[in-house]
């Protein structure tokens, strides 16, 4: 008699795969060849599957495979972050479609699930690139179909599928020259292989792997960017209470490093930042009282916030429909924009944006974050401005979940493109005309970004060392520098063309007002014929974001 994979086994396999990917996310992140700090692949995929694992843990042992697959697809879709997370969610949506109303997964259903998954994933990507997670999934699917034609055992089909996925992953450098030059395989493909292999182990009778609670290091955070970053951690729930507070430091208190070390012993997802006067911290723990007691050793506690994340998630899961009250339309048009930094958020609000989704580079918001903003926007027609190429797919998936509104996701890949689109909006024009005019406007903008190298890299002919200043023109790395101000000036010079009239420079959380004023003076002296505007954007990651129109 041939084996089958029942719902309980499928449930446990996904939970275990989520834990393993969380444990290995740093190693997957390190495969990224692009040196710019971003919403790294391993982290995004881990947070995506982690959102599904939370729901799966509530399912009973007598769950059918169809029910478990449906819960997986729903959780991943709503928790999807970044392009890699969205693609992973689409793959498991294919499983949900093929396994609908099924009690167990047979060999034929393994093959059918993967075929449906690959079809949906390729269809969702505007320009599919081979040598990526898509290739790994496609070749794995082809092997599953070949094996299912000669075997009725789903374990044999899955085993052969995993072997081919590993072969396809190893071949990705032969399909993408930048991978070969960096000596790595595709990060998204690696994440998918980790998931499939761990599922295979559970299918074969293994026990669920536990999550490593210490694997919680995140991006560099400042006091100013703290509130923009903490939300990205709150989909990873291994402890119950999200605990966050501000400490007014007492004279002679220990370094915040001592507080961080202690918090890591009682929980995970630890963030601790300080300046001369305050310490801010965030931790997931089962005993927030211990965190508060330790905090008192460093000074006075201000604005403590403690939330039961498991209770919140369970409440949300039981909600009917999208889980959010859809705002009644009060006007014809509304706007949702993704942004990080108080100054940039204020710019969008002043331009007429109704809902700001905090996020951007390194902080890719989930599909559910964007869906919530769309649903609470009180308009019949909602324009969504992702303002980052790695957020567009999540926004498009959110659009498909919306009911009762027309939603248009504009292809804005930067903050300047988003602002230009907003300024081109005409409240008296129809939706199609506005979409065309706003798209034309965003395409006229040249965007410059000054940031730093997150890793050593040999990228597109540039030998880059970690910490070097990187200058990007319209999303492409153009040169490196040692000095931030010099880098910003040289990049502006590249952006300015004969027909340029306006230059807007947004300076980030890590740039002082004095440094920004010095750059402002330099630019006005060198480009006296242009209208130069300096804005305190307060954004993380980018020292400067420059717009030339």
C-alpha positions in Angstrom: 0.0 0.0 0.0 1.4 3.4 -1.0 1.8 6.1 1.7 -0.1 9.4 1.9 0.6 12.7 3.6 -2.2 13.6 5.9 -3.2 17.1 7.2 -1.4 16.7 10.6 1.8 15.8 8.9 1.5 18.6 6.4 0.8 21.1 9.3 3.8 19.9 11.3 6.0 20.0 8.2 5.2 23.7 7.6 5.7 24.6 11.2 9.1 22.8 11.3 10.1 24.4 8.0 9.2 27.8 9.4 11.5 27.2 12.4 14.4 25.9 10.3 14.2 28.8 7.9 14.1 31.2 10.8 17.2 29.5 12.2 19.0 29.7 8.9 17.8 33.1 7.6 21.1 34.9 8.3 22.9 32.4 6.1 20.4 33.0 3.3 20.6 36.7 3.7 24.3 36.5 3.2 23.8 35.1 -0.2 22.5 38.4 -1.5 25.0 39.8 -4.0 23.6 43.3 -4.1 25.6 45.3 -1.5 22.9 47.8 -0.6 21.2 47.1 2.7 17.7 45.8 1.9 14.9 43.6 3.0 17.1 40.6 2.8 15.7 37.4 1.2 16.1 35.0 4.1 14.5 37.4 6.6 11.6 38.2 4.2 10.9 34.5 3.5 11.2 33.6 7.2 8.7 36.3 8.2 6.3 35.2 5.4 6.2 31.5 6.4 6.3 32.4 10.1 3.0 34.2 9.7 1.5 31.0 8.4 3.0 28.9 11.2 1.2 31.0 13.8 -2.1 29.9 12.3 -1.1 26.4 11.7 -0.3 25.9 15.4 -3.9 26.4 16.2 -5.2 23.6 13.9 -6.3 20.3 15.5 -4.6 16.9 14.7 -7.6 15.8 12.7 -7.2 18.6 10.2 -7.3 17.6 6.5 -4.4 18.4 4.2 -6.7 20.7 2.2 -7.5 22.7 5.4 -3.9 22.9 6.4 -2.8 24.0 2.9 -5.5 26.7 2.8 -4.4 28.0 6.2 -0.8 28.0 5.0 -1.7 29.9 1.9 -3.8 32.5 3.7 -1.2 33.1 6.4 1.7 33.4 3.9 -0.2 35.7 1.6 -1.1 38.1 4.3 2.4 37.9 5.9 4.3 38.1 2.6 7.2 40.6 2.6 9.4 41.4 -0.3 9.5 39.8 -3.7 10.9 36.5 -2.3 8.2 36.3 0.3 5.4 37.0 -2.2 6.8 34.3 -4.5 7.0 31.8 -1.6 3.3 32.6 -0.8 2.3 32.1 -4.4 4.0 28.7 -4.4 2.0 27.6 -1.4 -1.2 29.1 -2.8 -0.7 26.6 -5.6 -0.7 23.8 -3.0 -3.9 25.2 -1.5 -5.7 25.2 -4.9 -4.6 21.7 -5.8 -5.4 20.2 -2.4 -8.7 21.9 -1.9 -11.2 19.5 -0.3 -8.6 16.7 -0.1 -8.1 14.7 3.1 -4.5 13.6 2.2 -1.8 14.3 -0.3 -1.1 11.6 -2.9 1.7 11.3 -5.4 -0.5 12.8 -8.1 -1.4 15.7 -5.8 2.2 16.5 -5.0 2.9 16.9 -8.8 -0.3 18.8 -9.4 0.3 21.1 -6.4 3.8 22.1 -7.7 2.5 22.6 -11.3 -0.2 24.9 -10.0 2.3 26.7 -7.8 4.8 27.3 -10.6 2.2 28.5 -13.0 0.9 31.0 -10.5 4.4 32.3 -9.5 5.5 32.8 -13.1 2.3 34.6 -14.0 2.7 37.0 -11.1 6.2 38.1 -12.0 6.2 40.8 -14.7 9.6 39.7 -16.1 10.6 36.3 -14.8 14.3 35.8 -14.5 15.9 32.3 -14.7 18.5 31.4 -12.2 16.2 32.4 -9.3 13.6 30.8 -7.0 11.4 30.5 -10.0 13.8 28.2 -11.8 14.3 26.0 -8.7 10.5 25.7 -8.3 9.9 24.9 -12.0 12.6 22.2 -12.3 11.4 20.7 -9.0 7.9 20.6 -10.4 9.0 19.0 -13.7 10.8 16.2 -11.7 7.7 15.7 -9.5 5.5 15.2 -12.6 8.0 12.8 -14.1 8.2 10.8 -10.9 4.5 10.7 -10.3 4.0 9.2 -13.7 5.9 6.1 -12.5 5.3 6.0 -8.7 2.2 6.3 -6.6 4.1 7.0 -3.4 4.1 10.8 -2.5 7.2 10.3 -0.4 9.2 9.1 -3.4 7.8 11.9 -5.5 8.7 14.5 -2.8 12.2 13.0 -2.4 13.0 13.1 -6.1 11.6 16.6 -6.3 13.9 17.8 -3.5 16.9 16.2 -5.2 16.1 18.1 -8.4 15.5 21.3 -6.5 19.1 21.0 -5.0 20.5 20.4 -8.5 18.6 23.4 -9.9 19.9 25.6 -7.0 23.5 24.5 -7.6 23.0 25.5 -11.3 21.7 29.0 -10.6 25.2 30.6 -10.9 25.4 29.3 -14.5 22.2 31.1 -15.4 23.0 34.4 -13.6 26.5 35.8 -14.1 26.4 38.0 -11.0 25.9 34.9 -8.8 28.8 33.2 -10.5 31.0 36.2 -10.0 30.1 36.4 -6.3 30.5 32.6 -5.9 27.0 32.1 -4.4 23.7 30.4 -5.3 20.4 32.3 -5.5 19.2 33.3 -2.1 15.5 32.8 -2.8 16.1 29.4 -4.3 18.1 28.4 -1.3 15.3 29.5 1.0 12.8 27.3 -1.0 15.2 24.3 -0.8 15.4 24.7 3.0 11.6 24.7 3.2 11.2 21.6 0.9 14.0 19.6 2.6 12.6 20.2 6.1 9.1 19.2 5.0 10.6 16.0 3.5 12.2 15.2 6.9 8.8 15.5 8.7 7.0 13.6 5.9 9.5 10.7 6.6 8.7 10.6 10.3 11.0 13.3 11.8 10.0 15.4 14.8 9.4 19.2 14.6 12.5 21.3 14.8 12.4 24.0 17.5 13.2 27.6 16.6 16.5 29.0 17.8 15.4 31.9 20.1 18.8 33.6 19.8 18.6 33.9 16.0 17.1 37.4 16.2 19.7 39.9 15.0 18.3 42.6 12.8 19.3 45.8 10.9 21.2 48.7 12.4 18.7 50.9 14.2 19.0 54.5 15.6 16.9 56.3 18.2 15.2 58.2 15.4 14.5 55.1 13.3 13.5 52.8 16.2 9.8 53.0 15.8 10.0 52.5 12.0 11.9 49.2 12.5 10.3 47.4 15.4 7.2 46.3 13.5 9.1 44.1 11.2 9.9 41.8 14.2 6.4 41.3 15.4 5.4 38.6 12.9 8.0 36.3 14.5 6.3 35.0 17.7 8.2 32.5 19.8 7.4 34.3 23.0 4.1 35.8 24.1 4.6 39.4 25.0 5.9 42.2 22.8 7.5 44.6 25.3 8.7 48.0 24.4 9.7 51.1 26.4 11.9 54.2 26.8 14.3 54.7 29.6 15.5 58.2 30.7 19.1 57.3 31.6 20.4 58.0 35.1 23.8 59.4 35.7 26.5 56.7 35.6 24.3 53.9 34.3 25.9 51.0 32.5 26.1 50.9 28.7 23.0 49.8 26.8 25.0 46.7 25.7 24.5 45.3 29.2 20.7 45.7 28.9 20.8 44.1 25.5 22.7 41.1 26.8 20.2 40.6 29.6 17.2 40.9 27.4 18.6 38.2 25.1 18.6 35.8 28.0 14.8 36.2 28.6 13.5 36.5 25.0 14.2 37.2 21.4 13.7 39.9 18.7 15.8 42.3 20.8 16.4 45.8 19.7 18.2 48.3 22.0 19.4 51.8 20.9 20.6 54.8 22.9 21.7 58.4 22.7 23.1 60.7 25.3 19.8 60.9 27.2 17.6 57.8 26.5 17.5 54.1 25.8 14.8 52.5 23.7 14.3 48.8 23.7 12.0 46.1 22.2 11.9 42.5 23.2 9.6 39.4 22.9 9.5 37.6 26.2 7.3 35.5 28.4 8.0 37.7 31.4 7.8 41.5 30.7 8.1 42.1 34.4 11.7 41.0 34.3 12.4 43.4 31.5 10.9 46.3 33.4 12.8 45.4 36.5 16.1 45.4 34.7 15.2 48.6 32.9 14.9 50.4 36.3 18.6 49.8 36.8 19.4 52.2 34.0 17.0 55.0 34.8 13.3 56.0 34.7 10.8 54.1 32.6 8.7 56.0 30.2 5.8 54.9 27.9 6.0 51.1 28.5 4.0 49.1 26.0 3.2 45.4 26.5 1.1 43.4 24.0 0.0 39.8 24.0 0.9 38.9 20.4 -0.5 35.4 20.4 -3.9 36.7 21.6 -3.9 39.4 19.0 -3.1 37.0 16.2 -5.7 34.5 17.3 -8.3 37.3 17.4 -7.4 38.5 14.0 -7.5 34.9 12.6 -11.1 34.4 13.8 -12.3 37.7 12.3 -14.6 37.4 9.4 -13.4 38.5 5.9 -10.3 40.6 5.8 -10.3 41.1 9.5 -10.5 44.8 9.2 -13.5 47.2 9.1 -13.5 48.7 5.6 -14.0 52.4 5.8 -17.1 53.8 4.1 -16.3 55.9 1.0 -16.3 59.6 1.8 -14.6 60.7 -1.3 -13.8 59.6 -4.8 -10.0 59.2 -4.5 -7.7 58.1 -1.7 -4.0 57.3 -1.4 -1.7 54.9 0.4 2.0 55.4 0.5 4.9 53.3 1.9 7.4 55.5 3.6 9.9 55.6 6.5 11.1 58.8 8.2 9.0 61.5 9.9 9.9 64.1 7.3 9.1 61.9 4.3 5.9 60.8 5.9 4.9 64.4 6.5 5.6 65.2 2.8 3.2 62.5 1.6 0.6 63.6 4.1 0.8 67.2 3.0 0.5 66.0 -0.6 -2.8 64.3 0.2 -1.9 60.8 1.2 -4.5 59.3 3.6 -2.6 56.3 5.0 1.1 55.8 5.5 2.5 52.3 5.7 5.7 52.5 7.5 8.5 50.6 5.7 10.9 50.7 2.8 14.4 49.5 2.4 15.3 46.8 5.1 11.7 47.1 6.3 9.5 45.6 3.6 5.8 45.8 4.9 3.6 42.7 4.6 0.7 42.3 2.2 -1.5 42.5 5.3 0.0 45.9 6.3 -0.8 47.3 2.9 -4.3 45.6 2.8 -5.1 47.2 6.2 -4.2 50.7 4.9 -6.3 50.2 1.7 -9.3 49.0 3.6 -9.2 51.9 6.1 -8.8 54.5 3.4 -12.2 56.2 3.0 -12.4 56.4 -0.7 -14.0 54.6 -3.7 -10.7 54.5 -5.7 -7.4 54.0 -3.9 -3.9 54.6 -5.4 -1.1 52.7 -3.8 2.5 54.0 -3.9 4.9 51.2 -2.9 8.0 53.5 -3.4 10.3 50.5 -3.5 10.8 47.8 -6.1 10.8 45.1 -3.5 7.3 46.2 -2.2 5.4 46.4 -5.5 4.5 42.7 -5.6 3.2 42.7 -2.0 1.1 45.7 -2.9 -0.3 43.9 -6.0 -1.2 40.9 -3.9 -3.0 43.1 -1.4 -4.9 44.7 -4.2 -6.4 41.3 -5.1 -7.8 40.9 -1.6 -9.7 44.1 -1.6 -13.5 44.1 -1.9 -15.7 47.1 -2.6 -13.0 49.5 -3.8 -11.1 50.0 -7.0 -7.3 49.9 -6.3 -4.5 51.0 -8.6 -0.9 50.1 -7.7 1.5 52.6 -9.3 4.9 51.2 -10.1 6.8 53.7 -7.9 10.3 52.4 -7.1 11.5 55.4 -5.0 10.3 58.1 -2.8 10.8 60.8 -5.4 8.7 58.8 -7.9 6.0 58.6 -5.4 6.0 62.3 -4.7 6.0 63.2 -8.4 3.0 60.9 -9.0 1.1 62.6 -6.1 1.8 66.0 -7.5 0.5 65.0 -10.9 -2.9 63.9 -9.5 -5.9 65.8 -10.7 -9.0 65.4 -8.5 -11.3 66.3 -11.5 -9.9 63.6 -13.8 -11.2 60.0 -14.1 -9.3 57.1 -12.8 -7.7 55.9 -16.1 -6.6 59.5 -16.9 -5.0 59.9 -13.5 -3.3 56.6 -13.7 -1.7 57.5 -17.0 -0.7 61.0 -15.9 0.7 59.9 -12.6 2.7 57.1 -14.3 4.1 59.5 -16.9 5.1 61.9 -14.1 6.9 59.2 -12.0 8.8 58.1 -15.1 10.2 61.6 -15.7 11.9 61.7 -12.3 15.6 60.8 -11.8 16.4 59.4 -8.3 19.7 59.4 -6.6 20.4 57.5 -3.3 23.4 57.7 -1.1 23.8 54.7 1.3 26.4 52.3 2.6 27.6 48.8 1.7 26.1 46.2 3.9 28.6 43.6 2.8 31.8 43.0 0.8 30.8 42.5 -2.8 32.1 42.4 -6.3 29.1 43.8 -8.1 28.8 45.0 -11.8 32.5 45.7 -12.0 32.8 47.4 -8.6 34.9 45.9 -5.9 33.1 47.0 -2.8 34.0 46.8 0.9 31.6 46.8 3.7 30.9 50.3 5.0 31.9 52.1 1.8 29.6 54.9 0.6 27.4 53.7 -2.3 25.8 56.0 -4.8 22.9 54.8 -6.9 21.3 56.4 -9.9 17.7 55.2 -10.7 18.3 52.0 -8.7 21.7 51.1 -10.3 25.0 51.4 -8.5 27.1 54.0 -10.3 30.1 54.7 -8.0 31.5 54.5 -4.5 33.0 57.2 -2.3 34.6 57.7 1.1 32.9 60.9 2.1 29.1 61.3 2.3 28.9 65.0 1.3 31.2 64.5 -1.6 29.2 61.5 -2.7 25.9 63.5 -2.6 27.4 66.3 -4.6 28.9 64.0 -7.3 25.6 62.1 -7.6 23.6 65.3 -7.9 25.9 66.4 -10.7 25.2 63.1 -12.5 21.4 63.5 -12.1 21.2 67.1 -13.3 20.5 67.4 -17.1 20.1 70.3 -19.4 16.3 70.4 -18.8 16.5 69.9 -15.0 14.7 72.7 -13.1 14.2 71.3 -9.6 16.4 69.3 -7.2 15.1 68.1 -3.9 17.4 66.5 -1.3 16.0 64.5 1.6 18.5 63.9 4.3 18.3 60.9 6.6 18.3 60.1 10.3 22.1 59.6 10.3 22.8 63.0 8.8 23.2 66.0 11.1 21.5 69.3 10.3 25.0 70.9 10.0 26.1 68.4 7.4 22.9 68.9 5.4 23.3 72.7 5.5 26.9 72.3 4.2 25.6 70.2 1.3 22.8 72.7 0.7 25.3 75.6 0.4 27.6 73.6 -1.9 24.7 72.6 -4.2 23.3 76.1 -4.4 26.8 77.5 -5.2 27.4 74.9 -7.9 23.9 74.9 -9.4 22.9 78.5 -9.0 20.4 78.2 -11.9 18.4 75.5 -10.2 15.7 75.5 -7.5 17.4 73.5 -4.7 15.2 72.3 -1.7 16.7 70.6 1.3 14.3 68.5 3.4 14.8 66.6 6.7 13.4 63.3 5.6 14.6 61.4 8.7 14.7 58.1 6.7 16.8 55.2 7.8 19.4 53.5 5.5 19.8 56.3 3.0 22.0 59.3 4.0 20.5 61.2 1.1 17.6 60.7 -1.4 17.9 63.1 -4.3 15.2 64.0 -6.8 15.9 65.8 -10.1 13.1 67.0 -12.3 
